[in-house]
């Protein structure tokens, strides 16, 4: 079984790290290839291409220009990302055994690194999967990554003798995986809050819930789809009426 999640825009390369457990990204060479391509763009072009502010464009320009500097920090991916998903995941409180299980079963989809193991050492970056960045014969990162990510995930599942994917990635990042071409049992949980008389997906809450679900699976060593219905964190509960095959729904309120 593999769990898929998205990366985060917010990063933390300053706080303490409670483990020395680390690994190397499988597609590090391709990440360097992307960096070489993006280094050619000035901050103004980066702001346009990435739809970010001038200050963020300048920050990321500096990050990419100094990519190969020995002073560029590195940190385990699951401890470097700091967005809503990672607040729910709370990897900083995980035991070494938790991190070992996560290393085997959790994968982070990335616009720059393709797919990451949680303990892969990464450098500070921001590059959304939807960025229209031309690299060789491809015009965007989806085209660049889809075949590589899909093949890597399928090979890992094969080595586990499993076909189960718990997809907790956002729509933007889920599109980087060619699920239809793969031999997988795809389970995509949804998290809905009660608002204005109906259950709705509220982005901020749903992101944190994806992290909570990932943490629940890791800490409880879950390895099958049936057991995730026991998830009851932060007020959520499995809703049988709203659920469909492959799409279990968890509601709150």
C-alpha positions as CSV (number, residue, x, y, z in Angstrom):
1,X,0.0,0.0,0.0
2,X,1.1,3.5,-0.8
3,X,-0.3,6.8,0.5
4,X,0.0,9.8,-1.8
5,X,0.0,13.4,-0.5
6,X,0.8,16.8,-1.9
7,X,3.8,19.0,-1.0
8,X,3.4,22.4,0.8
9,X,4.2,25.9,-0.3
10,X,5.3,26.8,3.3
11,X,8.7,25.5,4.3
12,X,10.6,25.2,7.6
13,X,14.4,24.8,7.3
14,X,15.1,26.4,10.7
15,X,13.4,24.4,13.4
16,X,15.0,21.4,15.2
17,X,15.0,17.9,13.5
18,X,14.6,15.0,15.9
19,X,16.1,12.3,13.6
20,X,19.2,11.7,11.5
21,X,17.2,9.2,9.3
22,X,17.6,10.5,5.8
23,X,17.5,9.3,2.2
24,X,18.2,10.6,-1.4
25,X,15.4,11.5,-3.8
26,X,15.1,8.9,-6.6
27,X,14.7,11.6,-9.2
28,X,17.4,14.0,-8.0
29,X,19.0,14.2,-11.4
30,X,15.7,15.2,-13.0
31,X,15.2,17.8,-10.3
32,X,18.6,19.3,-11.2
33,X,17.6,19.2,-14.8
34,X,14.5,21.3,-14.0
35,X,16.6,23.7,-11.9
36,X,19.0,24.2,-14.8
37,X,16.0,25.1,-17.0
38,X,14.4,27.5,-14.5
39,X,17.6,29.3,-13.7
40,X,17.3,30.9,-17.1
41,X,14.3,33.0,-16.0
42,X,14.6,36.3,-14.2
43,X,12.4,37.2,-11.2
44,X,9.8,39.0,-13.4
45,X,9.3,35.9,-15.6
46,X,9.2,33.6,-12.6
47,X,6.4,35.8,-11.1
48,X,4.4,35.5,-14.3
49,X,5.0,31.8,-14.9
50,X,4.4,30.8,-11.3
51,X,1.6,33.3,-10.5
52,X,3.4,34.6,-7.4
53,X,4.2,38.0,-5.9
54,X,7.4,39.9,-6.8
55,X,8.8,39.2,-3.3
56,X,8.2,35.4,-3.7
57,X,9.7,35.5,-7.2
58,X,12.8,37.1,-5.9
59,X,13.1,34.6,-3.1
60,X,12.8,31.7,-5.5
61,X,15.1,33.2,-8.0
62,X,17.7,33.4,-5.3
63,X,17.0,29.8,-4.2
64,X,17.5,28.4,-7.7
65,X,20.5,30.5,-8.5
66,X,22.3,29.2,-5.3
67,X,21.0,25.7,-5.7
68,X,24.5,24.1,-6.0
69,X,26.0,26.2,-3.2
70,X,27.4,24.3,-0.3
71,X,25.5,26.7,2.0
72,X,22.1,25.7,0.6
73,X,20.3,23.9,3.4
74,X,18.8,20.4,3.1
75,X,16.1,18.7,5.2
76,X,14.0,15.6,5.2
77,X,10.9,16.4,3.1
78,X,8.3,15.4,5.6
79,X,10.0,17.7,8.2
80,X,10.6,20.6,5.7
81,X,7.1,21.0,4.4
82,X,4.9,23.0,6.8
83,X,1.4,23.5,5.2
84,X,-2.0,22.4,6.4
85,X,-1.5,18.8,5.4
86,X,1.7,18.7,7.4
87,X,0.1,20.2,10.4
88,X,-2.3,17.3,10.4
89,X,0.4,14.8,9.7
90,X,2.6,16.1,12.6
91,X,5.7,14.1,11.6
92,X,7.8,16.0,14.2
93,X,6.0,13.9,16.9
94,X,6.5,10.6,15.2
95,X,8.7,7.9,16.6
96,X,11.5,6.3,14.7
97,X,9.3,3.3,14.0
98,X,6.6,5.6,12.7
99,X,9.0,7.2,10.3
100,X,10.3,3.9,9.1
101,X,6.7,2.9,8.3
102,X,6.1,6.2,6.6
103,X,9.3,5.8,4.6
104,X,7.9,2.6,3.2
105,X,4.3,3.6,2.6
106,X,4.1,7.4,2.2
107,X,4.9,9.3,-1.0
108,X,4.9,13.1,-1.6
109,X,4.2,14.2,-5.1
110,X,6.4,17.2,-6.2
111,X,6.6,19.5,-9.1
112,X,10.4,19.6,-8.7
113,X,11.3,16.2,-7.4
114,X,8.5,14.1,-9.0
115,X,7.9,11.8,-6.1
116,X,9.6,11.9,-2.7
117,X,10.0,9.4,0.2
118,X,9.3,11.3,3.4
119,X,12.9,11.2,4.6
120,X,14.4,12.3,1.3
121,X,16.7,15.3,1.7
122,X,15.4,18.3,-0.2
123,X,16.4,21.9,-0.7
124,X,14.1,25.0,-0.3
125,X,12.0,25.5,-3.4
126,X,8.6,26.4,-4.7
127,X,7.4,24.9,-8.0
128,X,3.8,23.9,-8.4
129,X,3.0,20.9,-10.6
130,X,0.7,23.0,-12.8
131,X,3.5,25.3,-13.8
132,X,3.9,25.8,-17.6
133,X,7.6,25.2,-17.6
134,X,9.1,23.9,-20.9
135,X,11.8,21.2,-20.5
136,X,13.2,19.7,-23.6
137,X,10.3,18.2,-25.5
138,X,7.7,18.8,-22.8
139,X,5.7,22.0,-22.3
140,X,4.7,21.6,-18.7
141,X,5.5,19.6,-15.6
142,X,2.6,17.2,-16.0
143,X,4.0,16.1,-19.3
144,X,7.5,15.9,-17.9
145,X,6.6,13.9,-14.8
146,X,3.6,11.8,-15.5
147,X,5.3,8.7,-17.0
148,X,8.2,8.8,-14.5
149,X,6.0,9.2,-11.4
150,X,3.5,6.5,-12.6
151,X,6.2,4.0,-13.4
152,X,8.0,4.6,-10.1
153,X,4.8,4.1,-8.0
154,X,3.8,1.0,-10.0
155,X,7.2,-0.5,-9.5
156,X,7.0,0.1,-5.7
157,X,3.6,-1.4,-5.5
158,X,4.8,-4.4,-7.4
159,X,7.7,-4.9,-5.0
160,X,5.2,-4.8,-2.1
161,X,2.9,-7.3,-3.8
162,X,0.1,-4.7,-3.4
163,X,-2.1,-2.7,-5.7
164,X,-3.6,-0.3,-3.1
165,X,-3.2,3.4,-3.3
166,X,-4.7,5.7,-0.7
167,X,-4.8,9.0,-2.6
168,X,-4.8,11.9,-0.3
169,X,-3.1,14.3,-2.8
170,X,-4.9,17.4,-4.1
171,X,-6.5,17.3,-7.6
172,X,-3.5,19.4,-8.9
173,X,-1.0,16.7,-7.9
174,X,-3.2,13.7,-8.4
175,X,-3.3,14.6,-12.1
176,X,0.5,13.9,-12.2
177,X,-0.2,10.2,-11.8
178,X,-1.7,8.1,-14.7
179,X,-4.0,6.0,-12.5
180,X,-6.0,4.7,-15.5
181,X,-2.9,3.2,-17.0
182,X,-1.9,1.5,-13.8
183,X,-3.0,-1.7,-12.2
184,X,-4.2,-0.2,-8.9
185,X,-7.0,-0.2,-6.4
186,X,-7.4,3.5,-6.0
187,X,-9.1,4.8,-2.8
188,X,-9.6,8.6,-2.6
189,X,-11.0,9.7,0.8
190,X,-13.0,12.9,1.0
191,X,-13.5,15.1,4.0
192,X,-16.6,17.3,4.3
193,X,-17.9,19.8,6.8
194,X,-21.5,20.7,7.5
195,X,-22.2,24.2,6.3
196,X,-25.4,26.0,5.3
197,X,-27.5,22.9,5.5
198,X,-25.2,20.6,3.5
199,X,-21.9,18.7,3.7
200,X,-19.2,20.5,1.6
201,X,-15.5,20.2,1.0
202,X,-13.8,23.2,2.6
203,X,-10.3,23.4,1.4
204,X,-8.5,24.5,4.6
205,X,-10.1,21.8,6.7
206,X,-9.8,19.1,4.0
207,X,-6.1,19.7,3.7
208,X,-5.5,19.2,7.4
209,X,-7.8,16.2,7.4
210,X,-5.7,14.6,4.6
211,X,-2.7,15.0,6.9
212,X,-4.6,13.6,9.9
213,X,-5.7,10.6,7.8
214,X,-2.1,10.0,6.7
215,X,-0.9,10.2,10.3
216,X,-3.7,7.8,11.4
217,X,-2.6,5.2,8.8
218,X,1.0,5.5,9.7
219,X,0.7,5.5,13.5
220,X,-1.8,2.5,13.4
221,X,0.2,0.6,10.8
222,X,-2.8,0.2,8.6
223,X,-2.2,-1.7,5.4
224,X,-5.7,-2.3,3.9
225,X,-8.5,0.0,2.7
226,X,-11.2,-1.4,5.0
227,X,-9.5,-0.2,8.2
228,X,-9.4,3.5,7.3
229,X,-13.1,3.8,8.0
230,X,-12.2,3.8,11.7
231,X,-10.7,7.2,11.2
232,X,-12.3,9.6,13.8
233,X,-9.8,12.4,14.2
234,X,-10.7,16.1,14.8
235,X,-14.4,15.3,14.9
236,X,-14.7,13.5,11.6
237,X,-16.5,10.2,11.2
238,X,-17.1,7.8,8.3
239,X,-20.3,8.6,6.5
240,X,-21.7,5.4,4.9
241,X,-24.6,7.2,3.1
242,X,-22.3,9.6,1.2
243,X,-19.6,7.2,0.5
244,X,-19.1,5.3,-2.8
245,X,-16.8,2.5,-3.8
246,X,-13.3,3.9,-3.9
247,X,-14.5,7.2,-2.3
248,X,-15.1,6.9,1.4
249,X,-16.5,10.1,2.8
250,X,-15.8,11.4,6.3
251,X,-18.0,14.2,7.7
252,X,-18.0,16.6,10.6
253,X,-20.6,18.8,12.1
